[in-house]
Amino acid sequence: MKVNIFMPKYMAEFKCISSSCTDTCCAGWDINIDEDTYNKYKNSTGDFNKLLDGKYVGNKDEHDSFNQGFMVLKEKSRCPFLNCNMLCDIHGGFGEEELCITCKSYPRVFNIVDDVYEKNGLPSCPEICAMAFLNKDKMEFIEGEEELEEKDTEIRRIIDSAAFDGTDSLLQYFWDIRVISINIMQSRNFSIEERLNILKAFYEQIEEAHASSEFDLIEELLEEFNDEESDYSRLRGLKFKEDNKFYTDIAESALVENIRSVRLKECLKDYINGMTKVNNMSEFLNHTPKYFKELESYSYVFENYLVNQIFKDLIPFNKGESLVKSVNVLINSYRIIKAYIIGIAMSNKEEIKGEQIVRVIQALSKDIEHNKVFKELLER
């Protein structure tokens, strides 16, 4: 079927680089099998059946049509069909049509907003990170048409903002809030941390007016921020200052033991090594602005990452109607990434580079949604 598509511009040029990739999407997490593919595997015969034998299982827990089964992972959480050339035996031997939806679509993800399909890239893919985040220009969005196979497309979320017109729901203001959020994150007169503080202040004002059912005030706030008449300077707040507990919490054993990504384990090993070089990480960094200055020169990397997250996750509507909870997760993601980058730089005694930043973003993105300790840290 042909559908209307809205997406970041980089997605129009994205192509998987296969075995040339610095990582593999076939290891480090559970690989779910959709119902149609599971049934196809179950009823397979001949050589295909022999290839599949003992390499997948049904999902015994409650599931939807996209989670009928799972691949039986090998050592280091590797897919059983990933061969020594870092290629897929199913794809190579029997064709892409025999892959499950997860493997066909990754790293592309889809939402539907007001009947338009939105396509985005997951930052757990190194090529997505390189294309989207190392670009010094502001992230742009484009419209177009694309042929999609409905049965092969997993839709994460669906929003019909018009359905909420005149109700008590903030979803009726979805587009205004989304556009303002992206504009704030792309306001380069402010630091990344100032932009995040401004974004949180904007959400707090909207939530406060909503709690009092002051819908006229909400519309006034949206108009003010849309016209960029709001005095951002008064909302930019203070730089983030972490206490030493924060630096130790993001390296605690319960978190490390639950990490499945090999690359993230490597990053955490370097981070812990860097952190242990000083008695108190917080005090050391308060007196050593070097690393913060180096990070500031790559603010465009963080900007593009955060804008991508806002678009991909439909922020701030990914945590029910709690806008502040949503932005807190975004802020805490940034804080964790920033801390890991600094600790790794301390460990390796190297100047921070853009490639190092996207390596941490990519490694963390691959594990962060599957680690309950990370979930607790993000939602503080």
C-alpha positions as CSV (number, residue, x, y, z in Angstrom):
1,M,0.0,0.0,0.0
2,K,1.1,3.6,-0.7
3,V,1.1,5.8,2.4
4,N,2.0,9.3,3.4
5,I,5.3,9.4,5.3
6,F,6.8,12.1,7.6
7,M,10.3,11.5,8.7
8,P,13.7,13.1,9.5
9,K,15.6,13.8,6.3
10,Y,18.4,11.4,7.1
11,M,15.9,8.4,7.0
12,A,15.4,9.0,3.2
13,E,19.1,8.3,2.7
14,F,19.6,5.5,5.3
15,K,20.7,2.1,4.1
16,C,22.0,-0.8,6.2
17,I,25.7,-1.3,5.7
18,S,25.4,-5.0,6.7
19,S,28.7,-6.7,7.6
20,S,30.6,-3.4,7.4
21,C,28.8,-2.2,10.5
22,T,30.9,-1.7,13.7
23,D,28.2,-3.6,15.7
24,T,25.5,-6.2,14.9
25,C,21.8,-5.8,15.4
26,C,21.6,-9.6,15.8
27,A,23.0,-9.7,19.4
28,G,22.5,-8.1,22.7
29,W,18.7,-8.4,23.2
30,D,15.7,-10.7,22.8
31,I,14.5,-11.1,19.2
32,N,10.8,-11.4,19.0
33,I,8.9,-13.3,16.3
34,D,5.6,-12.2,15.0
35,E,2.6,-14.6,14.7
36,D,2.7,-15.0,10.9
37,T,6.4,-15.7,10.9
38,Y,6.2,-18.0,13.9
39,N,3.5,-20.1,12.2
40,K,5.5,-20.2,9.0
41,Y,8.6,-21.4,10.9
42,K,6.4,-24.0,12.7
43,N,5.1,-25.4,9.5
44,S,8.4,-25.3,7.5
45,T,9.8,-28.3,5.7
46,G,13.0,-29.5,4.0
47,D,16.2,-27.5,4.4
48,F,14.4,-24.5,5.9
49,N,13.1,-26.7,8.7
50,K,16.5,-28.1,9.3
51,L,18.0,-24.6,9.6
52,L,15.3,-23.6,12.1
53,D,15.4,-26.7,14.2
54,G,15.8,-25.8,17.9
55,K,16.5,-22.2,17.3
56,Y,13.2,-20.6,18.2
57,V,10.6,-21.0,20.9
58,G,7.0,-19.9,21.5
59,N,6.2,-17.1,23.9
60,K,4.4,-18.7,26.9
61,D,3.6,-15.4,28.5
62,E,0.9,-13.0,27.5
63,H,1.7,-11.6,24.1
64,D,0.4,-9.8,21.1
65,S,0.7,-10.7,17.4
66,F,4.2,-9.3,17.2
67,N,5.5,-11.5,20.1
68,Q,4.4,-15.0,19.3
69,G,7.9,-16.4,19.9
70,F,11.6,-15.6,20.4
71,M,14.9,-16.7,18.9
72,V,16.9,-19.0,21.2
73,L,20.0,-16.9,21.7
74,K,23.5,-18.2,21.8
75,E,26.5,-17.1,23.8
76,K,26.7,-13.3,24.2
77,S,23.0,-13.1,23.4
78,R,23.7,-13.7,19.7
79,C,21.0,-14.7,17.3
80,P,21.3,-18.4,16.3
81,F,21.2,-17.5,12.6
82,L,24.1,-15.0,12.8
83,N,27.0,-16.6,11.1
84,C,30.8,-16.1,11.4
85,N,30.7,-13.5,8.6
86,M,28.2,-11.4,10.7
87,L,25.5,-12.2,8.2
88,C,22.1,-13.8,8.6
89,D,21.7,-17.5,7.5
90,I,17.9,-17.0,6.9
91,H,18.4,-13.9,4.8
92,G,21.3,-15.4,2.8
93,G,19.9,-18.8,2.3
94,F,16.2,-18.3,1.9
95,G,15.6,-14.5,1.3
96,E,14.4,-11.5,3.2
97,E,10.8,-12.6,2.9
98,E,11.4,-15.4,5.4
99,L,12.6,-12.9,8.2
100,C,10.4,-11.9,11.1
101,I,9.0,-8.3,11.1
102,T,11.6,-7.2,13.7
103,C,14.5,-8.2,11.5
104,K,12.9,-6.8,8.3
105,S,12.2,-3.4,9.8
106,Y,15.1,-2.7,12.2
107,P,16.3,0.0,12.8
108,R,13.2,1.6,11.3
109,V,10.3,2.3,13.7
110,F,6.8,3.6,12.8
111,N,4.1,5.6,14.5
112,I,0.9,6.9,13.0
113,V,0.0,10.5,13.8
114,D,-3.2,11.9,12.3
115,D,-3.3,9.2,9.6
116,V,0.3,9.9,8.5
117,Y,3.0,7.2,9.0
118,E,6.0,8.6,10.8
119,K,9.3,6.8,10.2
120,N,12.3,7.2,12.4
121,G,15.6,5.5,13.1
122,L,16.6,3.8,16.4
123,P,19.9,5.1,17.9
124,S,20.9,1.6,18.8
125,C,22.0,1.3,15.2
126,P,25.6,2.7,14.6
127,E,24.8,3.9,11.1
128,I,21.7,5.8,12.3
129,C,23.9,7.5,15.0
130,A,26.5,8.5,12.5
131,M,24.1,9.9,9.9
132,A,21.7,11.6,12.3
133,F,23.8,12.9,15.1
134,L,27.2,13.8,13.6
135,N,25.6,16.2,11.2
136,K,26.3,19.7,12.4
137,D,23.1,21.1,10.8
138,K,19.8,21.1,12.6
139,M,17.7,18.0,12.0
140,E,15.2,18.5,9.2
141,F,11.9,16.7,8.5
142,I,10.4,15.9,5.2
143,E,7.2,14.5,3.8
144,G,6.7,12.0,1.0
145,E,5.0,8.8,-0.1
146,E,6.2,5.3,0.4
147,E,5.1,1.7,-0.4
148,L,4.6,-0.2,2.8
149,E,3.5,-3.8,3.4
150,E,1.0,-3.4,6.2
151,K,1.5,-6.9,7.5
152,D,5.2,-6.3,7.7
153,T,5.0,-3.0,9.5
154,E,4.9,-2.8,13.3
155,I,3.3,0.4,14.5
156,R,4.5,1.5,18.0
157,R,1.9,4.2,18.7
158,I,-1.1,5.8,17.0
159,I,-2.3,9.3,17.8
160,D,-5.4,11.0,16.4
161,S,-5.1,14.5,17.9
162,A,-8.4,15.7,16.2
163,A,-10.3,13.1,18.2
164,F,-9.5,15.0,21.4
165,D,-10.6,18.5,20.2
166,G,-12.7,20.1,22.9
167,T,-11.9,17.4,25.5
168,D,-9.9,17.7,28.7
169,S,-7.0,15.9,27.0
170,L,-3.7,17.6,26.2
171,L,-3.5,15.5,23.1
172,Q,-5.6,18.1,21.3
173,Y,-2.5,20.3,21.5
174,F,-0.2,17.6,20.2
175,W,1.2,19.4,17.2
176,D,1.7,22.8,19.0
177,I,3.5,21.0,21.9
178,R,5.7,18.9,19.5
179,V,6.7,21.8,17.3
180,I,7.6,24.0,20.3
181,S,9.5,21.1,21.9
182,I,11.7,20.7,18.8
183,N,12.2,24.4,18.4
184,I,13.4,24.7,22.0
185,M,15.9,21.8,21.5
186,Q,17.2,23.5,18.4
187,S,17.6,27.0,20.0
188,R,21.4,27.2,19.7
189,N,21.7,30.5,21.7
190,F,21.4,28.2,24.8
191,S,23.4,25.3,26.0
192,I,21.9,21.8,25.9
193,E,21.2,21.8,29.6
194,E,19.6,25.2,29.4
195,R,17.4,24.0,26.6
196,L,16.3,21.0,28.6
197,N,15.5,23.3,31.6
198,I,13.4,25.5,29.3
199,L,11.6,22.5,27.9
200,K,10.8,21.2,31.4
201,A,9.6,24.7,32.4
202,F,7.4,24.8,29.4
203,Y,5.8,21.4,30.2
204,E,5.4,22.4,33.9
205,Q,3.5,25.5,32.9
206,I,1.2,23.5,30.6
207,E,0.6,20.9,33.2
208,E,-0.2,23.5,35.9
209,A,-2.7,25.2,33.6
210,H,-4.2,21.8,32.7
211,A,-4.6,20.7,36.3
212,S,-6.7,23.9,36.9
213,S,-8.6,23.3,33.7
214,E,-7.4,26.7,32.4
215,F,-7.6,25.9,28.7
216,D,-7.5,29.6,27.7
217,L,-4.2,29.9,29.5
218,I,-2.9,26.8,27.8
219,E,-3.7,28.3,24.4
220,E,-2.0,31.6,25.5
221,L,1.1,29.7,26.5
222,L,1.2,27.8,23.2
223,E,0.8,31.0,21.2
224,E,3.5,32.7,23.3
225,F,6.0,29.9,22.8
226,N,5.0,29.4,19.2
227,D,5.8,33.0,18.4
228,E,9.0,32.7,20.5
229,E,7.8,35.7,22.5
230,S,8.6,33.8,25.7
231,D,11.7,35.0,27.5
232,Y,13.7,31.8,27.4
233,S,16.5,33.4,29.4
234,R,14.3,33.4,32.6
235,L,13.6,29.7,32.1
236,R,17.0,28.4,31.3
237,G,17.9,27.5,34.9
238,L,21.2,26.3,36.2
239,K,23.8,23.8,34.8
240,F,23.3,20.3,35.9
241,K,25.5,19.4,38.9
242,E,25.6,15.8,39.9
243,D,26.5,14.5,43.4
244,N,28.9,11.6,43.7
245,K,26.1,9.2,44.4
246,F,24.8,9.8,40.9
247,Y,28.2,8.7,39.4
248,T,28.3,5.6,41.5
249,D,24.6,4.7,40.9
250,I,25.1,4.5,37.2
251,A,27.8,1.9,37.7
252,E,26.3,-0.2,40.4
253,S,26.6,-3.9,40.2
254,A,22.8,-4.6,39.8
255,L,22.9,-2.5,36.6
256,V,26.1,-3.9,35.2
257,E,25.1,-7.5,35.8
258,N,21.9,-6.9,33.8
259,I,23.7,-5.4,30.8
260,R,23.6,-7.6,27.7
261,S,25.2,-5.4,25.1
262,V,28.9,-6.2,24.6
263,R,29.7,-2.6,23.6
264,L,27.9,-1.2,26.6
265,K,29.9,-3.6,28.9
266,E,33.1,-2.2,27.3
267,C,31.9,1.4,27.9
268,L,31.0,0.7,31.5
269,K,34.3,-1.0,32.1
270,D,36.1,2.1,30.9
271,Y,33.8,4.4,32.8
272,I,34.3,2.6,36.1
273,N,38.1,2.6,35.5
274,G,37.9,6.4,34.9
275,M,35.7,7.0,37.9
276,T,38.0,5.1,40.2
277,K,41.0,7.3,39.3
278,V,39.6,10.0,41.6
279,N,38.3,9.9,45.2
280,N,35.1,11.8,44.4
281,M,34.0,12.2,40.8
282,S,31.6,15.1,41.6
283,E,34.3,17.2,43.4
284,F,36.9,16.4,40.7
285,L,34.7,17.6,37.9
286,N,33.6,20.7,39.8
287,H,37.3,21.7,39.7
288,T,38.0,20.3,36.3
289,P,35.9,22.1,33.6
290,K,38.0,20.6,30.8
291,Y,35.6,17.8,30.0
292,F,32.5,20.0,30.1
293,K,34.1,22.4,27.6
294,E,35.0,19.6,25.3
295,L,31.4,18.3,25.4
296,E,30.1,21.8,24.6
297,S,31.9,21.8,21.2
298,Y,29.7,18.8,20.3
299,S,26.4,20.2,21.5
300,Y,25.0,19.5,18.0
301,V,25.4,15.7,18.6
302,F,23.3,15.9,21.8
303,E,20.8,18.3,20.1
304,N,20.2,15.9,17.2
305,Y,19.9,12.9,19.6
306,L,17.4,14.7,21.8
307,V,15.3,15.9,18.8
308,N,15.3,12.4,17.4
309,Q,14.1,11.1,20.7
310,I,11.3,13.7,20.9
311,F,10.1,12.8,17.4
312,K,10.5,9.0,17.6
313,D,8.9,8.6,21.1
314,L,6.2,11.2,20.6
315,I,7.6,13.1,23.6
316,P,6.0,14.3,25.9
317,F,3.0,11.9,25.2
318,N,4.9,8.7,25.8
319,K,4.3,8.6,29.6
320,G,0.5,9.0,29.6
321,E,-0.4,12.6,30.2
322,S,2.5,13.3,32.5
323,L,4.6,15.8,30.4
324,V,7.1,16.3,33.2
325,K,7.7,12.6,33.7
326,S,8.4,12.3,30.0
327,V,10.9,15.2,30.0
328,N,12.6,13.8,33.2
329,V,13.3,10.6,31.3
330,L,14.8,12.6,28.5
331,I,16.9,14.7,30.9
332,N,18.1,11.6,32.8
333,S,19.1,9.9,29.5
334,Y,21.3,12.9,28.7
335,R,22.8,13.0,32.2
336,I,23.8,9.3,32.0
337,I,25.2,9.6,28.5
338,K,27.2,12.7,29.5
339,A,28.6,11.0,32.6
340,Y,29.7,7.8,30.8
341,I,31.4,9.9,28.1
342,I,33.4,11.9,30.7
343,G,34.4,8.7,32.7
344,I,35.6,7.0,29.5
345,A,37.6,10.0,28.5
346,M,39.2,10.1,32.0
347,S,40.0,6.3,31.7
348,N,41.6,6.6,28.3
349,K,43.2,10.0,28.9
350,E,41.8,11.2,25.6
351,E,40.1,14.3,24.4
352,I,36.4,13.8,23.8
353,K,35.4,13.3,20.1
354,G,32.1,13.2,18.4
355,E,32.6,9.5,17.5
356,Q,33.1,8.6,21.1
357,I,29.8,10.4,22.0
358,V,27.8,8.5,19.4
359,R,29.4,5.2,20.5
360,V,28.1,5.7,24.0
361,I,24.7,6.8,22.7
362,Q,24.5,3.7,20.5
363,A,25.7,1.3,23.1
364,L,23.4,2.6,25.8
365,S,20.4,2.8,23.5
366,K,20.7,-0.9,22.7
367,D,20.3,-1.8,26.4
368,I,18.6,1.0,28.2
369,E,15.0,-0.2,27.4
370,H,15.7,-3.8,28.5
371,N,17.4,-3.1,31.9
372,K,15.1,-2.6,34.8
373,V,17.8,-0.7,36.8
374,F,18.2,1.8,33.9
375,K,14.4,2.2,34.0
376,E,14.5,3.2,37.6
377,L,17.3,5.6,37.1
378,L,15.5,7.3,34.1
379,E,12.3,7.7,36.0
380,R,13.7,9.3,39.1
